[in-house]
């Protein structure tokens, strides 16, 4: 029996490696997408588009960073572009993301106060919180994935945590 390809290889050349990427990183890509677009169905579209882009541009991956970081950066960019596209379309307010679905159900099960607090954060701060708290990325990795300066990551995370504590009434450091 052949060993399955590892998506953390330094090249992303074959379809098998792309399939392995989906298996290994699909959940992380989806969680980041839903944290930005705030709609589970739209987040599925973003995740799918992320992997399509990864497959189309697999020959551009240089291996300087882990595949996970490359995919999360693509996912962040696709999600933000998707939101921009929605804002540019004339839409019924009831069809906008966040009106029907749970905000971040996988972050804190059924804690509406936290969900509402996360919804009040801007997309970049929400992305930083999800990448740090759910995906376990360190500050440097978040900076690389999102393409923002390290001090920006630290400041946004500090402020986002303070905002979340204030909005949820939780005490914290």
Secondary structure, 3 states (H helix, E strand, C coil): CCCCCCCCCCCCCCHHHHHHHHHHHHHHHHHHHHHHHCCHHHHHHHHHHHHHHHHHCHHHCCCCCCHHHHHHHHHHHHHHHHHHHHHHCCCCHHHCCCCCCCCCCCCCCCCHHHHHHHHCCCHHHHHHHHHHHHCCCCHHHHHHHHCCCHHHHHHHHHHHHHHHHHHHCCCCC
